[in-house]
């Protein structure tokens, strides 16, 4: 499934994993994301917020769990400067942790591709790029949005 335009990679990736047409998911959200809320350029389109899609997934019987590639803990008591602490210091440990989740689950991977935000579907141990931009090795992973059927968890 290809994304309908340049600002729908996130919603299209979720549609792939949910096995529904992207137009159906767009209808559930109530917006195709084309609204130019910051300007007329592609990067200034509204697109879709992850919370809009999480609400739709919940309505379809799925929970969505964010798995951060590099989780960071911060201290807000030091505002305006926020002190941060990397919870997983070893990059190899971060990679192994992410590989474990990817090996056992389906979901959507978000991150940076060629200095721009991008999303790809992850299903049955393989990626599907709705924008057909390139290999997943070119994506700097930020978060894996793990989808889990609520009916599966009730049966276990």
C-alpha positions as CSV (number, residue, x, y, z in Angstrom):
1,X,0.0,0.0,0.0
2,X,1.4,3.4,-1.0
3,X,0.7,6.5,1.0
4,X,-1.7,8.9,-0.8
5,X,0.6,11.9,-0.4
6,X,3.8,13.1,1.3
7,X,2.3,13.7,4.7
8,X,0.5,10.4,5.2
9,X,3.3,7.9,5.9
10,X,2.3,7.5,9.6
11,X,-1.4,6.8,9.0
12,X,-0.6,4.6,6.0
13,X,1.9,2.6,8.0
14,X,-0.8,1.9,10.7
15,X,-3.3,1.0,8.0
16,X,-0.9,-1.6,6.6
17,X,-0.4,-3.2,10.1
18,X,-4.1,-3.1,10.8
19,X,-4.9,-4.6,7.4
20,X,-7.4,-1.9,6.5
21,X,-7.4,0.6,3.6
22,X,-5.8,3.9,4.5
23,X,-8.9,5.7,3.3
24,X,-10.9,3.9,6.0
25,X,-8.4,5.0,8.7
26,X,-8.4,8.6,7.4
27,X,-12.2,8.6,7.6
28,X,-12.0,7.4,11.2
29,X,-9.6,10.2,12.1
30,X,-11.8,12.7,10.3
31,X,-9.0,14.4,8.4
32,X,-6.8,13.6,5.5
33,X,-4.0,15.8,6.9
34,X,-3.9,18.1,4.0
35,X,-4.8,21.2,6.0
36,X,-1.9,23.7,5.7
37,X,-1.9,25.0,9.3
38,X,1.7,26.4,9.2
39,X,2.0,27.3,5.5
40,X,1.6,25.9,2.1
41,X,4.7,23.7,1.8
42,X,4.4,19.9,2.3
43,X,6.3,20.0,5.6
44,X,3.8,22.6,6.8
45,X,0.7,20.3,6.4
46,X,-1.1,19.1,9.5
47,X,-0.6,15.4,8.7
48,X,-1.7,13.2,11.6
49,X,-0.8,13.1,15.2
50,X,0.0,9.7,16.8
51,X,-2.7,10.2,19.4
52,X,-5.4,10.5,16.7
53,X,-4.3,7.1,15.3
54,X,-4.0,5.5,18.8
55,X,-7.6,6.4,19.4
56,X,-8.6,4.7,16.2
57,X,-6.5,1.6,17.0
58,X,-8.2,1.5,20.4
59,X,-11.6,1.6,18.7
60,X,-10.5,-1.2,16.4
61,X,-9.5,-3.4,19.4
62,X,-5.8,-2.7,19.5
63,X,-3.5,-1.3,22.2
64,X,-0.5,0.8,21.1
65,X,2.7,0.8,23.2
66,X,5.6,3.1,22.4
67,X,9.0,1.5,22.6
68,X,11.7,4.2,22.5
69,X,15.0,3.4,20.9
70,X,16.9,5.7,23.2
71,X,14.7,6.3,26.3
72,X,15.8,9.4,28.2
73,X,14.6,10.5,31.7
74,X,14.5,14.2,32.5
75,X,14.2,16.4,35.5
76,X,11.7,19.3,35.2
77,X,12.6,20.8,38.5
78,X,15.6,22.4,36.9
79,X,13.5,24.4,34.4
80,X,14.1,26.3,32.2
81,X,16.9,23.9,31.6
82,X,15.9,20.2,31.7
83,X,18.5,17.7,32.9
84,X,18.4,14.4,31.1
85,X,19.7,10.9,31.8
86,X,20.1,8.2,29.2
87,X,18.5,5.0,30.7
88,X,20.4,2.7,28.3
89,X,24.0,4.0,27.9
90,X,25.4,1.3,25.6
91,X,24.3,1.8,21.9
92,X,24.6,-2.0,21.4
93,X,22.2,-2.7,24.3
94,X,19.7,-0.2,22.7
95,X,20.0,-2.1,19.4
96,X,19.5,-5.5,21.0
97,X,16.5,-4.3,23.0
98,X,14.8,-2.9,19.9
99,X,15.6,-6.1,17.9
100,X,13.9,-8.1,20.6
101,X,10.7,-6.1,20.3
102,X,10.8,-6.1,16.5
103,X,11.3,-9.9,16.4
104,X,8.3,-10.6,18.4
105,X,5.7,-7.9,17.4
106,X,4.1,-6.0,14.6
107,X,3.8,-2.2,14.7
108,X,5.0,1.1,13.2
109,X,8.5,2.4,13.3
110,X,8.9,6.2,13.3
111,X,12.2,8.1,13.0
112,X,14.2,10.3,10.7
113,X,14.9,9.5,7.1
114,X,17.1,12.0,5.2
115,X,16.6,14.6,7.9
116,X,12.8,14.4,7.7
117,X,10.3,12.5,9.9
118,X,9.1,9.3,8.4
119,X,7.1,6.1,9.4
120,X,7.3,2.6,8.1
121,X,5.1,-0.4,8.9
122,X,6.7,-3.5,10.6
123,X,4.8,-6.7,10.0
124,X,5.9,-10.4,10.3
125,X,9.5,-9.4,10.7
126,X,9.8,-7.2,7.7
127,X,9.3,-3.5,6.9
128,X,7.0,-1.9,4.4
129,X,7.8,1.7,3.4
130,X,4.6,3.4,2.2
131,X,6.6,6.2,0.7
132,X,9.1,3.8,-1.0
133,X,11.9,6.1,0.1
134,X,14.6,3.5,0.7
135,X,15.8,0.7,3.0
136,X,15.0,0.6,6.7
137,X,18.8,0.8,7.4
138,X,18.5,4.5,6.3
139,X,15.9,5.2,9.0
140,X,17.2,6.6,12.3
141,X,14.7,4.8,14.6
142,X,13.1,6.9,17.3
143,X,10.1,4.8,18.4
144,X,8.5,1.4,17.6
145,X,4.7,1.7,18.1
146,X,3.9,-1.9,19.1
147,X,0.3,-3.0,18.2
148,X,-1.3,-5.6,20.3
149,X,-4.8,-7.0,19.9
150,X,-6.9,-6.5,23.0
151,X,-8.8,-9.8,22.3
152,X,-5.4,-11.7,22.2
153,X,-4.6,-10.4,25.7
154,X,-8.0,-11.5,27.1
155,X,-7.4,-15.0,25.8
156,X,-4.0,-15.5,27.4
